Amino acid sequence: MTDFKHFSLVAGGETVEDHQVPDGVVGPSVMSMKVWAETVEQAVDVLCEVGNQIGFKIDEQVEVHRTPAKQAVREEPFAYELRVIPCSPETLTSTVEREAETVRSE
């Protein structure tokens, strides 16, 4: 089995038209998720891939934190506990900071 590590990622961005986010709204948002991956780069790739699939465009630098896992590792990289939090343009940075604190302490 591959030597996976567990990460929590947070990114500021925008939920776009025709998104697949349940109860989501178009506009500024923060996306977070937990990811099992081999490297930080692979974890960010998973975040970007999921974002593209659901209609979330990353506009700000991605925060990556090593965190304890809530789900067991699998044989392939995967994401879970995806959250998309709508916010205003003025609160985007503070919402990223709050969500980063939340995922680090879960």
C-alpha positions as CSV (number, residue, x, y, z in Angstrom):
1,M,0.0,0.0,0.0
2,T,1.2,3.5,-0.8
3,D,2.4,5.7,2.1
4,F,-0.5,8.2,2.3
5,K,-0.6,11.1,4.6
6,H,-3.7,12.9,5.9
7,F,-4.3,16.6,5.1
8,S,-7.0,19.2,5.6
9,L,-7.2,21.8,2.9
10,V,-8.9,25.2,2.7
11,A,-9.2,27.5,-0.3
12,G,-11.0,30.8,-0.9
13,G,-12.7,31.2,-4.2
14,E,-16.0,31.4,-5.9
15,T,-18.9,29.1,-6.5
16,V,-19.7,29.5,-10.2
17,E,-22.9,29.2,-12.3
18,D,-24.2,25.7,-12.9
19,H,-22.4,24.5,-9.7
20,Q,-23.1,21.1,-8.1
21,V,-22.9,22.4,-4.5
22,P,-25.9,21.3,-2.5
23,D,-27.7,24.4,-1.2
24,G,-24.8,26.5,-2.7
25,V,-25.1,30.0,-4.0
26,V,-23.1,31.6,-6.8
27,G,-20.4,34.0,-5.5
28,P,-17.6,34.2,-3.0
29,S,-17.1,31.0,-1.0
30,V,-14.6,29.0,1.0
31,M,-14.1,25.3,0.3
32,S,-12.5,22.8,2.7
33,M,-12.0,19.1,2.7
34,K,-10.0,16.3,4.2
35,V,-7.7,14.3,1.9
36,W,-5.6,11.2,2.0
37,A,-2.7,11.7,-0.5
38,E,1.0,10.8,-0.9
39,T,2.2,14.5,-1.0
40,V,1.0,18.0,-0.5
41,E,1.0,18.5,-4.2
42,Q,-1.2,15.5,-4.8
43,A,-3.6,16.7,-2.0
44,V,-3.9,20.1,-3.8
45,D,-4.5,18.3,-7.1
46,V,-7.4,16.4,-5.4
47,L,-8.8,19.7,-4.1
48,C,-8.6,21.3,-7.6
49,E,-10.2,18.3,-9.2
50,V,-13.1,18.2,-6.8
51,G,-13.5,22.0,-7.1
52,N,-13.7,21.6,-10.9
53,Q,-16.2,18.8,-10.6
54,I,-18.6,20.7,-8.3
55,G,-18.2,24.2,-9.8
56,F,-15.8,25.9,-7.3
57,K,-13.1,28.2,-8.8
58,I,-10.1,28.6,-6.4
59,D,-9.0,32.3,-6.3
60,E,-6.7,32.4,-3.3
61,Q,-3.7,30.4,-2.1
62,V,-4.7,26.9,-0.7
63,E,-3.9,26.3,3.0
64,V,-2.7,22.8,3.7
65,H,-2.5,21.3,7.2
66,R,-1.4,17.9,8.4
67,T,-4.3,16.7,10.6
68,P,-5.5,13.5,12.2
69,A,-7.8,11.4,10.0
70,K,-11.5,10.7,10.7
71,Q,-11.7,8.0,7.9
72,A,-9.4,5.1,7.2
73,V,-6.9,5.3,4.3
74,R,-7.8,3.6,1.1
75,E,-5.7,2.3,-1.9
76,E,-6.2,5.5,-3.9
77,P,-6.1,9.2,-2.9
78,F,-9.5,10.5,-1.9
79,A,-11.3,13.4,-0.3
80,Y,-14.1,13.5,2.3
81,E,-16.0,16.0,4.5
82,L,-16.2,18.6,1.7
83,R,-17.7,21.9,2.8
84,V,-18.4,25.0,0.8
85,I,-19.3,28.1,2.8
86,P,-20.7,31.1,1.0
87,C,-19.5,34.5,2.2
88,S,-19.2,38.1,1.0
89,P,-16.1,39.5,-0.9
90,E,-15.3,41.5,2.3
91,T,-15.4,38.4,4.6
92,L,-13.6,36.0,2.2
93,T,-10.2,36.2,4.0
94,S,-11.6,36.0,7.5
95,T,-13.8,33.1,6.5
96,V,-10.8,31.2,5.1
97,E,-9.0,31.9,8.4
98,R,-11.9,30.7,10.5
99,E,-12.4,27.5,8.4
100,A,-8.6,26.8,8.6
101,E,-8.8,27.0,12.4
102,T,-11.9,24.8,12.3
103,V,-10.3,22.0,10.2
104,R,-7.0,22.2,12.2
105,S,-8.9,21.6,15.5
106,E,-11.4,18.9,14.4
